[in-house]
């Protein structure tokens, strides 16, 4: 998560100095191509921790109240500290993890059973690695290499790449792994304590992210990696730098099917990724099809919609996604992927809004809507905007507030209340996923108000919303062809279901009052599809 620790000017100087060695200059082109779109259920993910699944008083067993809140979402980005799975160098723990006693096996089994996709974000430096640094430079967010290592050399990241191998061997899909390559701590912590056992090919995790926000410019050189340095890091993490680092190194050497997601970028800069690609062209070469051999499968960045100026300063509030630069940046990333990365999918693994009105990332009351209701509108509209752009997945920050009473940025971004009830944002995502999660964006029919057409097999759905933040509404005439009846679905705060309005059309057209809360229209009752 992006923290403003130093001034933007100082940050620019750091970035300039650290990146001055890069010789890669992406060419400027206008490229026309067909953008691929994805089902809406891909856009309802959440960031969460292991304690959001299990009760600390009984951390081996998932807690039903906590799980009912996670069921609001279609995906979870699991913030997973490296320290949890490797508390002592070379010895691994998963069920339970040595730090905190959490049961990862059970968490991931529950997610798979309930259709919730997990992105495991292996992040940070364990204490035994931090100890290699001078005392005043020890930080869990340092670059994942021992002190003094050359960050441009893949070999410097061998410890992290070994941890990734062990994790992928256990939770990936490959059952044919030599168990002599695997190491777990089999000692119980106390009498009758469950012990870790070697397990392989559990088939519970398809995606793993190599750390979080490796462009940490605000923490200085000890935590910042340039694009070229991070590409070297990924080369080790992905396949042991093309299998040069030994038999138990890298995700792909444990499970060729597991997808590696690059670290979400704190600064949404396509140029950082093209710098990574330049390193790969030089050091990993080309594949037989002529594309650059890239050691990651998913491009990933973070973006929070707000009113900051182009330099990133003078931020006072969050803003609606459509009036921000969210669409422009998404289009730039997708275009960059098309030109330089063979149309690699693009994800956004952090975005969201605070509730505390002292925060510069706050959602604001609008008209008769509370800040919580505006957060709900803007969260759902964020999903719909990225579905329209061609982003593949979105994960919101975050499940619970860090501290609702604190006005610091991102401290009150939760979509679930601390008393385990859903905020409107969680209700809206849940309601939309239940009814329309299998629909895919097809075409933009109108831009203001936005009218988008979605398809699912032989069914058509329309989404309508005003891309403003002024409390406005307008009337729009929607053409439904030969249909004689329309069903209008409207998200409802404090409810498990959308409201449904059934109206007759006039010559296939229906007048709809469009507001700043998205609404959905089709020609049959989604809640009772046998009436179709």
N, C-alpha and C positions, 0 to 999 in steps of 0.2 A: 504494500500500500504506500502510495506516494506521500511523503511527509516533507513539508517545506521547512528545511533546517537552515538554509542559507539563502542569501539574496539571489535573485535570478541572474544578476550581473556576474556575481562570483561563480555561479554555476556555469555560466557561459564560458568563463575563462578556463574552468576546469575541463569542460568538454572539449574546448579548442585545443588545449595542451595535450589531452589524452588521445585525441583523435588525429592529431597532426600527421601521424605516420601513415595514415590511410591514403592510398593512391587511387582508389576506385571512385570514378565519377559516373553515376548512372546517366545514360543518355536520355534526353528529353524527347518524348514521342507522344503523339496521340494515337492510342491503340483501340480499335473497335473490336469487341468480342462479345459473345453471349455469356452472360453471368449465370452461374448455376444457383438455384434456390433450394431451400431445405424446409422440412416440416417444422411447423410452429413449435412443437414440443422441444425442439433443440434450443429454444431461446428462453427457457424458464429454469435455468440452473442457479445454484446458490453456493456461496463460500461458507464452509463450516469446519469445525474441529471435532476430534473424537469425543470430547466431553459433551457435544451436542447430541450424541447418540446414546451414551451410557451414563448411568448415575454414578458419580464418584464414590458413593457408599457401596456400590456393587458393580465395579467397573468391568467385570467380565460378561455382564448380561445387559443387552439393550433395554432401555427404559421406554415403556409403551407410550407415555405422555410425550416424551421427546420425539419418538419416532412419528407420532401422529402429526407433528409440526413439519417434519422433513418430507412427509408425504405430499406436502403442498407443491413440491418442486420435482422437476424431471431429471435433474442432475445435481451432483455435489462435487465441488472442488475441495478436496480434502487437504487443508493446510497441515502438512506432516513434517515435523521436525526430524531431521536426520538423526539427531540425538536419540529419538524414540526407538529406532530400529537398530542402531549401532552405538549403544552406550559405552562400550569398550571396543577399541579398534580390533576389527577382525571377528568379533563375536556378535551375533545378531539375535534380536528378539522381536516377536510379532504377536504372540498370543500366549501370555500377556507380554506387552512391551515392558521393558525394565523400568522405564521412566513413566510413572503414572499408573501402570498396571492395566492399560486399556487392551481390549481384545479386538485386534484388527480383523481377524478371521470372521468373527461374528458380525461385525459392522458391514463388511463387504458382502457377506452372504445375504444379509438382510436387504441391502441395496439391490443386489442382483435379483432376488426373489420378487422385489416390489418394482422392478423396471426402472430403477434410478441409476443412471450412468455415473460412474465415479471417475474423476480426474484426480490422480494422486500427485500432489505437488510436493516433491521431495526438496526441502529447503533448509537453508541455514548451515552453520558449522557446529559440529558437536564439540563438547568441552575439551575433549582430548586433542582436537585440532586447534582450537583457540589457544591452548596452552603453549603452542609453538610461537605465538606472537608475544611481543613485549606487553607487560601488564596494561599499559595505557592504550594499547591498540586492540585489545581483545573484544570481539563483538560477534554475536551469533550471526550477523548479516555480512560478515566479511566474505570475500571471494572464497569459494570452496577449495582452497589449496593451502598447504602449510606455508608459514611465514618465509619470505625470501624466495619462493619458487617463481619461475618465469611463467607469467600468466599467458604468454603466447604459445606455450608448449603443451600439447595435449597430455604428456606424461605427468605434468604437475597436478592433474586432476584424477589420478588413478584411484585414490581412496574413495572418492565419490562414485566413480564408475564401477568400482567393486560393489559398493552398497546397492547401486541400481541393478546390477546383475543378480544379487541375492533376492532383492524384492521382486524382480520380474520372474525369476525362477519359481518363486512361490505362488505369485498371484496371476501370472500369465497363463497362456494356453498350452505351453509345451510340457508334456509329461515325461518326455524322454531325455532327462537331464541326469548326468552322472552325479549321484548324491555325494560322492566324495568331494565334490567342488563346493558343497554347501556347509555352512557353519551356523549353529544356533547355540545359545546358552541353555544347557539342560539342567542347570542347578536351580532348585526351588529357592525362593526368597525366604520361606519359612515352612514349617511343618504343614503338609497337606496343600501346599501352594501348587497350582497347575504349572506344569513345566512346558517349555517350548519343545516342539518336535519338528523335525525336518519334513516339509510337505512340498510337493511340486505340482505345477500345472493345475492349480485350483480353478482357473478360468474366471476369475472375479474382476480383474482389472484389464482394461483395453488401452488406457491412456496414462502416461506418466509425464509430468512436467519437470524439466531440469531447472530447479530453483525458482525463485520469485524476484522479479525486478532486478535483474543483474546490472541494469544501467543506473545504479544507485549513486548518481552524481552528488547528491547532498551529503553523502557520508565520506567523500574523498576517495583517494586511490585504493585504500585497503578494502573497500567494498565495491568500487566501480570496476566494471569490465567494459572495455571497448568492444565494438562489434567483432573485431578480429579475435580478441581474446576470448570472447564468449563462444565464438565458432570453434576455437580450439578446445574449449571446455566440452562443448556438445560432441565433438568428434570422439573424445574419450568416452563420454556418457553413452553415446549411441551404439557404437560397435567396437570399443577399444581402439579407436583410431585405425579403423580398417583392419582389425584383428592383429595389431602390432604389439598389444600390451598384455597378452597372456590369455589363458583359457577361461578365467572367471571375471572378465571385465566387460562392462557394457550391456545395455538392455537387449539389443538384438542377438547377442550371443547366448542369452538365456531364453528369449522368446522372440523369434523373428516377426511374429504377428502383432506384438505390442507397439502402439504408436507413441513416438516421442514428441511431446509438445514443447516448443521453445518457451523460455521464461517470458511471462507477461511483461511487456516493456512499460516502465513508469512513464516515459515520454513516448507518446504515440508517433514514432518517427520511422517511416519506411526506409529512410536512409541508413538507419542502424542495421536493418536486415540486409540491405544491399551490400553493406560493409562485410557482414557475415558471409554472404554469398561469394564475395570477392576472395576472401580467405579460402573458402572451400574450392573454388576454381583453381587456386594456386597450389593447395596442399592435398586435396582429395581428387582433383581432376574431374573428368567427365564420365558419365555412364555410357553404355553402348548406344543408347538412343540419342546421345549428343547433349543431354541436359547435365547440369552441374551435379556432382555427387554430394547432396546435402545431408548432413547428419541430424536431421529432424524431419518430422512429418506434418506438423501443424505450425503455422505462423500465429503469433499470439501477442496481443497488446492490451493495455488498460486505458480507459478513457472515462472521465467524469465530466458531465455536461455542466458548465458554469459560465459566469459572466466575466472571467478573467480576460485581460487584453491579450493581443497576440504574443506578448513576451511572457505570459503566464502570471503576471502580477495584477494587483488591484482587484482581486476577486472579492465579491461580497455575497454572492448567492448562487445556488444552483439554478438552472434554467431548463425549460422544456427541451427535449432532445432535438426537435425539429428546428428550433431557433438557434441551436448551437452549431459547432462545426463537426458534429458526430458523423453526419452523412458524407461530408467532404473527405474526412480522414478515412472512413471505411472504404470509400471508393478508391482513394489513393493506395491503400494497402492491397485491395483486390487487384487493382491495375498493376501494381508492382509484382504481385504474385504471378499474374499472367505473363508479364514480360520476362521475369528473371527466375521464377521458381516453378514453372510448369503447372500453373494453376493450383498450387498447394492451397488447401483450405485455410481460412483465416478465422480465428476465434477471438473473442473478447472475454477475458476471465475476471475482470473487475470493472464494475460500473455501479452507480447508485446515488442515493441522496440521503442527507441527514434530516433528522426531525428537530433537533435542538435549534431554536431560532437565533442562537448566537454563532452558529457555524456558518462559515463562508461557502459551504456546500449544501445549504439547507433547501428543502422544498418549502414553498411558502403558501400561506392561505390565499385562496383566490375566490372572490365573491363569497358565496355561502359555504365554500368548501374549506375544511380544516387542512393544516399542513399534512396530516396523515393521509387525507383523501387526495391531495395533490401528489404526494409521493406515490400513491397507488396509480393515478393517471400517468405520471411521467415514467414510472417503472414499466407499465404495460406498453406505453407508447415507445419506449426504448426497444423492447423486444420486437415490436412491429416494424420500427424503422430499420433495424438490422436485418430482419427477415426480408424486407424490401430491397436492401442493398446487396445481399448475397453473402453476408457473413454466415458462417456455418453453425456456431454455437455461442451462447452468452451465459455467463455466470454473474449473478449480482453479489455485491458486497453489502451486507453479509447476513447471516441467519439471525443473530442476536446483537444488540448494541454492546459495544465495549463499555460505554458509560453514558446513559441517556442524559445525565445531569451536566455532562462536560460539553462545552461548546467547541472543543477542538475538532478540526475537520476529520470526518469518518468515525467519530466516537459514537454517533447515534444513527448509524445507517441500517439498523436492524429491520428485517421484515416481519419478525416475530417478537411479540412482547415478552418481557422477562417472566410473566406469569403463565407463559405457554399458551397464548392466544394469538390468532393471526391479525396482523395489521391489514388495512385495505389492500396494500400492495401484494401481500401473499394471497389474499382472497382472490384478487383479480387474476393473478397468474394461474392459480389453481382452477378457477372457474373456466378460464379460457382453454387451458390444457384439457380439461375434462370434455369439453364440447368440440374443440377445434384443433386439438394437438396434432391430428393427422393431416391437416390441410397445409398446402404449400402455396406460397405467393406465386401468382401467375402474371398479373399486369396491374399497372396503375391506371385507373380509369379517369381520375380527376385529381388535381393537385391541391386545390383549396376550395372547399374542404378536401382532405385526402379521401379518395375512394379507391380501395385496393380490391382486386379480385383474387380469390384463393380457390384452389381445386383439390379435391380428394377423390380419386377414382372418377366416378361419373357425377360427383356432387360439386356444386358451386356455392361459395360463400363470399359475401362482400363485407369489408371492414370500412367503417366511416369514422372520421375524427377531424376536428379542427386543429391545425398545427400551430396553435396560439396559446398564450397564457394570460388572457384578459377576461376570462369568464364569459365568453361570447357563445352564441349559438346561431345557426343559420338553418334554413330549410333547403333540402336537396331532393330533387326528383330522381329516384333510382329506377332504371329500366331493368325489369326482370324478365323480359321477353314474353313468353306465352303464359307465364305463371298467373294464376288468379288469386293466390294467397301468399302473403309474406309473413315470416316470423322474425321479429326483431329482438335480439338478445342484448341486454345491458348489464354490465358488471355491477354487483351490489356489495357495498361494504357491510361487514358484520353478518354475512350470509354464506352458506355453502353453495348457493346456486345463483345464476344470473336471473334477472326478471325476463319474462317472455311476453311480448305483445304480438298478438295475431291480428293481421289487418288484410282486408281485401284490396287487390290492386285495381286500378282503373286503366284498362287497355294495357295491362302488364306493367304499369308504372305505379310507384308509391312515393308519397311525399314524406320525408323523414327529417325530424329535427336533429341536427348534428351538433354535438357539444364537444368539449375538450376531454370528455371521457370516451374512449373507443366503444363503438357498438358494432354488432355483427348481424347480418341479414342473410337468410336463405329462404328456401321455398318449402321447407318441411320442418317438422318438430324434431329437433336434434335429441331431445330428451326421450322421445318415443319414436325412434327411427322406423318402427314397423308401420307408422302412419305415412311414410314417405310416398 
